[in-house]
Amino acid sequence: MKKTFRFYIALWGAKVGTGILKLFRRNASYFPGKFALTVCPKFLGMIDKPEKIIGVTGTNGKTTVCNILIDILQKNGYDVVNNRLGSNVDAGIATSLIGGANFLGKTNKKVAVLEIDERSSRRIYPYITPTYIVCTNIFRDSVKRNAHTEFIVNIINSAIPKESKLILNADDLICCGIGPENKEKVYFGIGKQDTDVKETKNRIRDIRTCPVCDGKLEYEYMRYHHIGKAHCVNCSFASPESDYLGTNIDYENKTIQIKMKDKIETYHLIHDNIINIYNMVAAIAVLTEFGINAQDLKKSFEDYKIVESRYSEETVNGKKIILYLSKGHNSIACSRTFDYIKSQQGNIAIMLNMDDFHDARDSTENIAWIYDADYELLNSDNIKQIIIGGPRMRDHYLRLLLAGVPREKISYEKDKVEAVKHLDVKNIDKIFVLYDVYSLPIAKKVRDKIEEKIKLETSSER
């Protein structure tokens, strides 16, 4: 698309704005792109892009997958344009491309990794054609924003470039069907596990009948919600075979084997949560398609850890404190977090700090997601305390009672940091601090308060 005078005004103004914002130590990840798109609505089509673009979309895991891709590409010598620190809508992506371009709108960067919000597809894909698009999964998300999975799939399918090579989750019967007109597709997945079942106890399953003929779906095995391997009893619809298949997961030695074509390679496992194992397999599929060889990939994963904004842990006087992102308004993400906590060894306490009050303008009174999430998983003998913080404390309290959690295990306080006073660390081995996407700073304050409490109470015991 030919550059216009308005394009240059938008570009120069955005670059000056970026400099000013950084001078005042402000996050220049959204406003410069918003300014550029306001001045020149077709800005994304005019600015030069790197030769190869990897787009990452999906309900859960796209930020983690992007971080893995960026980190490993950089380890292997690539200078990557990315929106790691910014918005995943059109303005954030414009900001990222502006940062990778000179004052003439040209770029000398070879690669871009862009996280792309599903709902923003129609504002991004008409101007940007990724070489590869990886879709992590498709689940129900915030009712306020995303309505339901069919709504989101329709948006993606209406905009996705047919020239892009799709890398899709074979174990997700919704995700594996996107881009019906795209000719190039590869699939990733995880082979049958000992923990797989014929019928899950999850409250939510986003697909229950065949998307082709509306016939009955029969599962060979289910992993969680609608994730698993299935086929239709009436037509030929079935889960596709994985081109990149995770097998032989060894949690003790922290390894996973990836089977691709006639080869099997062993990688260091970056985390023991099945969600992050899927993220890892997805990233390996993308990086292999991109052209990184197996030996370089294996070396890159040897010491890789999940980014601390998503998961972090530390030990204080023998007590482990774990910060774990658990997206509010996303019942599937919360359920997966609850299931992971339930599977842990030792006595556990949970600081449950999940709400949407990071911005009053974006707040909503819709709490349906709390009743979609599997709070029943928290009714477990190894979970000794659940302490709720924040303005939704009574909503979570009621939901926990309905899930059968004993009243004496639950405490609550509106102030999330003050809520730490209810924590009894004496007989607790692990403390999970669950926080929402925008509340990491508060979660860190909660962690610091827990550290103080542990040091004070355990030192007095000595």
C-alpha positions as MATLAB code, in Angstrom:
seq = 'MKKTFRFYIALWGAKVGTGILKLFRRNASYFPGKFALTVCPKFLGMIDKPEKIIGVTGTNGKTTVCNILIDILQKNGYDVVNNRLGSNVDAGIATSLIGGANFLGKTNKKVAVLEIDERSSRRIYPYITPTYIVCTNIFRDSVKRNAHTEFIVNIINSAIPKESKLILNADDLICCGIGPENKEKVYFGIGKQDTDVKETKNRIRDIRTCPVCDGKLEYEYMRYHHIGKAHCVNCSFASPESDYLGTNIDYENKTIQIKMKDKIETYHLIHDNIINIYNMVAAIAVLTEFGINAQDLKKSFEDYKIVESRYSEETVNGKKIILYLSKGHNSIACSRTFDYIKSQQGNIAIMLNMDDFHDARDSTENIAWIYDADYELLNSDNIKQIIIGGPRMRDHYLRLLLAGVPREKISYEKDKVEAVKHLDVKNIDKIFVLYDVYSLPIAKKVRDKIEEKIKLETSSER';
ca = [
       0.000    0.000    0.000;
       1.436    3.355   -1.063;
       2.526    5.703    1.705;
       0.673    9.019    1.881;
       1.459   12.379    3.452;
      -0.914   11.515    6.318;
       1.072    8.340    6.896;
       4.295   10.282    7.447;
       2.581   12.761    9.767;
       1.198    9.821   11.757;
       4.570    8.054   11.855;
       6.602   11.090   12.897;
       4.030   12.141   15.486;
       3.956    8.636   16.933;
       7.752    8.455   17.148;
       7.945   11.833   18.892;
       5.160   10.759   21.247;
       7.028    7.540   22.036;
      10.124    9.520   22.962;
       8.181   11.870   25.232;
       6.377    9.024   26.997;
       9.626    7.159   27.612;
      11.212   10.351   28.908;
       8.536   10.402   31.607;
       8.936    6.651   32.162;
       5.474    5.891   30.853;
       4.508    2.718   29.009;
       4.641    3.728   25.338;
       2.932    0.563   24.122;
      -0.520    1.789   23.076;
      -0.796    5.551   22.613;
       1.714    5.984   19.719;
      -0.116    3.367   17.656;
      -3.514    4.820   18.573;
      -2.322    8.252   17.471;
      -1.017    6.862   14.182;
      -4.273    5.036   13.397;
      -6.340    8.098   14.268;
      -4.330   10.303   11.898;
      -4.023    7.617    9.202;
      -6.636    4.815    9.486;
      -4.772    2.623    6.947;
      -1.451    3.085    8.721;
      -0.999   -0.667    9.305;
      -1.186   -1.285    5.582;
       1.378    1.369    4.703;
       4.169    0.781    7.209;
       6.835   -1.710    6.142;
       6.788   -5.102    7.866;
       9.503   -7.664    8.550;
       9.932  -10.443    5.983;
       8.455  -13.095    8.272;
       5.615  -12.491   10.705;
       4.389  -14.954   13.314;
       0.911  -14.186   14.598;
      -0.275  -15.778   17.843;
      -3.973  -15.871   18.702;
      -6.360  -17.912   20.840;
      -8.214  -17.646   24.136;
      -5.566  -18.777   26.616;
      -1.790  -19.049   26.396;
      -1.027  -16.639   23.582;
       1.113  -14.339   25.749;
       3.149  -17.278   27.054;
       3.606  -18.700   23.539;
       4.686  -15.269   22.274;
       7.220  -14.939   25.080;
       8.674  -18.367   24.305;
       8.920  -17.571   20.586;
      10.538  -14.184   21.133;
      13.028  -15.467   23.708;
      14.146  -18.455   21.657;
      14.345  -16.538   18.391;
      16.529  -13.973   20.156;
      18.685  -16.752   21.620;
      19.218  -17.943   18.069;
      20.373  -14.561   16.815;
      17.184  -12.937   15.494;
      16.271   -9.311   16.174;
      12.516   -9.559   16.708;
       9.839   -6.887   16.404;
       7.216   -7.731   19.024;
       4.436   -6.461   21.251;
       5.596   -8.362   24.341;
       5.187   -5.294   26.551;
       2.159   -3.834   24.860;
      -1.343   -4.190   23.608;
      -2.468   -7.031   21.327;
      -5.061   -4.933   19.494;
      -4.472   -2.842   16.358;
      -3.032    0.173   18.216;
      -0.532   -1.973   20.131;
       0.594   -3.738   16.978;
       0.973   -0.396   15.201;
       3.150    0.775   18.098;
       5.352   -2.317   17.750;
       5.815   -1.812   14.004;
       6.585    1.875   14.553;
       9.304    0.873   17.015;
      10.831   -1.418   14.392;
      10.762    1.160   11.574;
      12.813    4.252   10.740;
      11.460    7.749   10.040;
      10.623    6.715    6.470;
       8.509    3.796    7.650;
      11.031    1.183    6.510;
      12.307   -1.681    8.629;
      15.506   -3.690    8.530;
      14.128   -6.306   10.955;
      13.606   -9.774    9.487;
      11.111  -11.207   11.969;
       8.068  -10.086   13.938;
       6.174  -12.021   16.616;
       2.803  -10.429   17.261;
       0.175  -11.419   19.805;
      -3.178  -10.789   18.137;
      -6.417  -10.444   20.048;
      -9.114  -12.603   18.460;
     -11.684   -9.806   18.421;
      -9.220   -7.485   16.688;
      -8.829   -9.843   13.697;
     -10.913   -7.683   11.366;
      -8.842   -4.583   12.161;
      -5.463   -6.298   11.775;
      -5.479   -9.082    9.169;
      -6.664   -6.912    6.246;
      -3.353   -5.040    6.584;
      -1.012   -7.709    7.950;
      -0.538  -11.181    6.466;
       1.434  -13.322    8.922;
       3.646  -16.015    7.450;
       2.439  -18.277   10.271;
      -0.578  -18.003   12.549;
      -0.664  -20.237   15.603;
      -3.946  -20.676   17.471;
      -3.466  -22.001   20.995;
      -7.107  -22.872   21.741;
     -10.644  -21.497   21.575;
     -12.645  -21.383   24.828;
     -15.393  -19.212   26.199;
     -13.931  -16.031   27.637;
     -15.323  -12.810   29.076;
     -19.029  -12.697   28.232;
     -18.820   -8.926   28.050;
     -16.149   -8.978   25.341;
     -16.312  -12.340   23.607;
     -19.906  -13.554   23.960;
     -19.348  -17.210   22.975;
     -16.952  -19.362   20.968;
     -18.965  -19.385   17.714;
     -18.962  -15.583   17.745;
     -15.165  -15.490   18.101;
     -14.567  -18.201   15.470;
     -16.747  -16.298   12.988;
     -14.687  -13.145   13.544;
     -11.405  -15.003   13.030;
     -12.620  -16.869    9.937;
     -13.993  -13.706    8.347;
     -10.575  -12.022    8.446;
      -7.811  -14.605    8.575;
      -5.514  -14.339    5.506;
      -5.811  -17.409    3.290;
      -2.095  -17.171    2.459;
      -0.993  -17.708    6.072;
       0.179  -21.128    7.211;
      -1.938  -22.156   10.195;
      -0.531  -24.030   13.186;
      -3.517  -25.337   15.150;
      -4.276  -27.302   18.297;
      -5.349  -30.767   17.117;
      -6.795  -31.602   20.543;
      -9.207  -28.651   20.451;
     -12.223  -29.491   18.269;
     -13.035  -25.788   17.870;
      -9.534  -24.464   17.262;
      -8.592  -27.160   14.734;
     -11.409  -26.064   12.429;
     -10.520  -22.406   11.938;
      -9.392  -21.122    8.544;
     -11.377  -23.597    6.417;
     -10.064  -21.976    3.217;
      -6.406  -21.983    4.239;
      -4.549  -24.662    2.302;
      -1.463  -24.896    4.505;
      -2.107  -26.269    7.981;
      -0.125  -28.229   10.545;
      -1.325  -29.461   13.912;
       0.166  -29.886   17.367;
      -1.118  -31.902   20.291;
      -0.337  -34.126   23.250;
      -0.759  -37.894   23.145;
      -2.971  -39.889   25.490;
      -2.074  -39.521   29.172;
      -2.753  -41.802   32.140;
      -4.898  -39.059   33.652;
      -7.203  -38.802   30.606;
     -10.804  -39.942   31.034;
     -13.890  -40.821   28.992;
     -16.004  -38.097   30.588;
     -14.775  -34.975   32.391;
     -16.414  -33.520   35.479;
     -15.876  -29.950   34.301;
     -18.955  -27.780   34.360;
     -18.213  -26.332   30.919;
     -17.740  -27.967   27.532;
     -17.840  -25.482   24.652;
     -18.564  -28.037   21.938;
     -20.942  -30.959   22.456;
     -22.082  -31.897   18.957;
     -20.384  -32.285   15.583;
     -19.781  -28.872   13.944;
     -20.462  -30.422   10.510;
     -23.663  -32.451   10.945;
     -24.652  -31.740   14.559;
     -24.298  -35.451   15.299;
     -23.027  -37.027   18.488;
     -19.351  -36.653   19.340;
     -17.653  -39.743   20.706;
     -14.422  -39.218   22.610;
     -11.561  -41.681   22.565;
     -10.350  -39.746   25.610;
     -10.943  -36.378   27.264;
      -8.336  -34.255   29.004;
     -10.304  -31.287   30.281;
     -13.400  -29.437   29.099;
     -13.605  -30.159   25.334;
      -9.894  -30.920   24.923;
      -9.169  -34.487   23.838;
      -9.559  -36.781   20.850;
     -12.979  -37.381   19.319;
     -14.928  -38.226   16.193;
     -18.499  -37.859   14.980;
     -20.586  -41.038   14.912;
     -22.547  -39.817   11.855;
     -19.960  -38.258    9.507;
     -16.232  -38.129    8.818;
     -15.475  -35.267   11.224;
     -12.699  -36.150   13.678;
      -9.743  -34.716   15.547;
      -6.860  -34.326   13.078;
      -3.618  -36.197   13.602;
      -0.857  -34.117   15.171;
       2.174  -33.244   13.062;
       3.908  -32.295   16.317;
       2.904  -34.670   19.105;
       4.023  -34.373   22.707;
       4.569  -37.824   24.233;
       6.292  -39.557   27.156;
       6.043  -36.628   29.556;
       8.392  -37.332   32.458;
       7.455  -34.970   35.291;
      10.150  -36.281   37.617;
      13.020  -35.725   35.197;
      11.299  -32.765   33.518;
      11.432  -33.998   29.934;
       9.016  -34.355   27.050;
       9.407  -36.064   23.694;
       8.103  -34.415   20.529;
       7.259  -36.747   17.684;
       7.290  -35.178   14.216;
       7.143  -37.264   11.080;
       9.743  -40.003   11.575;
      11.742  -38.180   14.249;
      11.460  -38.055   18.032;
      13.334  -35.387   19.976;
      13.567  -34.995   23.765;
      13.195  -31.512   25.278;
      13.504  -30.053   28.751;
      10.000  -29.533   30.175;
       9.469  -25.863   31.028;
       6.591  -26.459   33.474;
       4.465  -29.263   34.859;
       1.045  -27.678   34.215;
      -0.649  -29.224   31.164;
      -1.590  -25.732   29.933;
       2.055  -24.698   29.709;
       3.009  -28.034   28.188;
       0.561  -27.266   25.366;
       2.123  -23.800   25.065;
       5.557  -25.376   24.783;
       4.496  -27.883   22.118;
       2.819  -25.077   20.154;
       6.016  -23.000   20.285;
       8.159  -25.944   19.147;
       5.823  -26.485   16.189;
       6.085  -22.812   15.168;
       9.853  -22.611   15.600;
      10.407  -25.828   13.651;
       8.215  -24.573   10.815;
      10.153  -21.315   10.954;
      13.382  -23.229   10.391;
      15.125  -23.561   13.766;
      16.738  -27.004   13.880;
      16.065  -29.487   16.666;
      19.517  -29.260   18.252;
      19.344  -25.473   18.579;
      15.798  -25.739   19.927;
      16.767  -28.325   22.518;
      19.650  -26.170   23.686;
      17.390  -23.109   23.892;
      14.880  -24.933   26.102;
      17.480  -26.341   28.522;
      17.185  -23.537   31.066;
      13.938  -21.944   29.913;
      11.399  -20.796   32.513;
       7.902  -19.359   32.249;
       7.979  -15.551   32.370;
       7.618  -14.307   35.955;
       4.569  -12.155   35.183;
       2.690  -15.444   34.622;
       4.251  -17.701   37.261;
       6.915  -17.350   39.895;
       7.872  -19.122   43.098;
      10.222  -18.664   46.018;
      10.881  -20.399   49.335;
      10.944  -18.544   52.648;
      11.923  -20.489   55.773;
      10.731  -23.719   54.215;
       7.409  -22.292   52.966;
       6.902  -21.995   49.220;
       5.120  -18.870   47.903;
       3.787  -19.205   44.364;
       2.386  -16.331   42.294;
       0.075  -17.739   39.622;
      -1.842  -15.741   37.020;
      -5.480  -16.834   36.964;
      -7.525  -14.774   34.524;
     -10.762  -13.480   35.976;
     -13.801  -13.713   33.675;
     -12.194  -16.754   32.076;
     -13.760  -19.827   33.646;
     -11.541  -22.324   31.797;
      -8.292  -20.623   32.821;
      -9.435  -20.490   36.444;
     -10.510  -24.135   36.388;
      -7.122  -25.208   35.048;
      -5.393  -23.254   37.820;
      -7.629  -24.828   40.465;
      -6.951  -28.301   39.074;
      -3.198  -27.681   39.135;
      -3.310  -26.523   42.763;
      -5.386  -29.552   43.770;
      -2.748  -31.858   42.251;
       0.057  -30.430   44.413;
       1.632  -32.237   47.352;
       1.576  -30.879   50.907;
      -0.760  -28.557   52.806;
      -1.870  -25.590   50.721;
      -3.270  -22.118   51.361;
      -4.720  -19.949   48.599;
      -4.868  -16.163   48.427;
      -7.682  -15.770   45.905;
      -7.459  -12.280   44.385;
      -9.391  -12.438   41.097;
     -11.612   -9.578   39.979;
     -11.978   -7.039   37.175;
     -11.631   -3.821   39.137;
      -8.317   -2.768   37.599;
     -10.256   -0.048   35.779;
     -13.696    1.071   36.958;
     -14.664    2.037   33.423;
     -14.186   -1.563   32.283;
     -15.788   -3.141   35.330;
     -18.885   -5.287   34.961;
     -21.501   -6.668   37.284;
     -21.621   -9.925   35.280;
     -20.287  -12.676   37.546;
     -21.589  -15.663   35.531;
     -18.010  -16.857   34.969;
     -17.677  -17.637   38.686;
     -20.423  -20.227   38.316;
     -18.896  -21.657   35.123;
     -15.512  -22.192   36.807;
     -14.880  -25.450   38.680;
     -14.612  -24.151   42.245;
     -15.459  -27.703   43.302;
     -11.812  -28.553   42.611;
     -10.884  -26.408   45.611;
     -12.924  -28.656   47.906;
      -9.888  -30.826   48.512;
      -8.340  -32.194   51.702;
      -4.884  -30.786   50.880;
      -6.271  -27.228   50.570;
      -6.418  -26.000   54.177;
      -7.199  -22.299   53.724;
      -8.759  -20.059   51.074;
      -8.442  -16.341   51.754;
     -10.368  -14.070   49.396;
      -9.342  -10.491   48.728;
     -10.964   -7.676   46.785;
     -14.396   -6.193   46.088;
     -15.787   -9.506   44.770;
     -14.961  -11.276   48.026;
     -18.554  -12.187   48.925;
     -19.285  -13.483   45.428;
     -16.313  -15.855   45.616;
     -17.238  -16.757   49.200;
     -20.749  -17.803   48.144;
     -19.410  -19.759   45.173;
     -16.965  -21.652   47.400;
     -19.752  -22.537   49.824;
     -21.894  -23.809   46.934;
     -18.901  -25.905   45.841;
     -18.924  -27.598   49.229;
     -15.821  -25.958   50.679;
     -16.189  -25.957   54.500;
     -16.997  -22.529   55.882;
     -14.191  -22.731   58.436;
     -11.583  -22.930   55.638;
     -12.629  -19.597   54.110;
     -11.768  -16.026   55.121;
     -12.159  -12.751   53.256;
     -11.083   -9.119   53.350;
     -11.708   -6.291   50.886;
      -8.101   -5.100   51.061;
      -6.025   -7.806   49.342;
      -2.850   -7.023   51.242;
      -4.624   -6.812   54.596;
      -6.211  -10.187   53.859;
      -2.837  -11.776   54.596;
      -3.600  -11.376   58.323;
      -6.017  -14.318   58.015;
      -3.231  -16.618   56.811;
      -2.093  -19.273   59.274;
       1.334  -20.315   58.042;
       2.095  -22.786   60.834;
       0.999  -25.994   59.110;
       1.133  -24.775   55.493;
       3.719  -25.935   52.961;
       2.677  -23.925   49.874;
       0.857  -20.623   49.504;
      -0.640  -19.821   46.104;
      -1.362  -16.170   45.314;
      -3.879  -16.101   42.443;
      -4.130  -12.785   40.622;
      -5.719  -11.298   37.536;
      -3.995   -9.999   34.399;
      -3.781   -6.395   35.605;
      -3.137   -7.004   39.303;
       0.461   -8.301   39.368;
       1.699   -5.228   41.315;
      -0.838   -5.940   44.082;
       0.040   -9.655   43.989;
       3.681   -8.744   44.632;
       2.640   -6.653   47.650;
       0.630   -9.631   48.922;
       3.697  -11.833   48.458;
       5.891   -9.375   50.364;
       3.361   -9.294   53.216;
       3.321  -13.116   53.302;
       7.128  -13.144   53.457;
       7.041  -10.801   56.457;
       4.469  -12.968   58.186;
       6.399  -16.183   57.566;
       9.665  -14.696   58.831;
       7.997  -13.260   61.912;
       6.027  -16.359   62.884;
       8.636  -18.978   62.039;
      11.446  -17.046   63.728;
       9.376  -16.742   66.898;
       8.889  -20.501   66.860;
      12.651  -20.941   66.845;
];
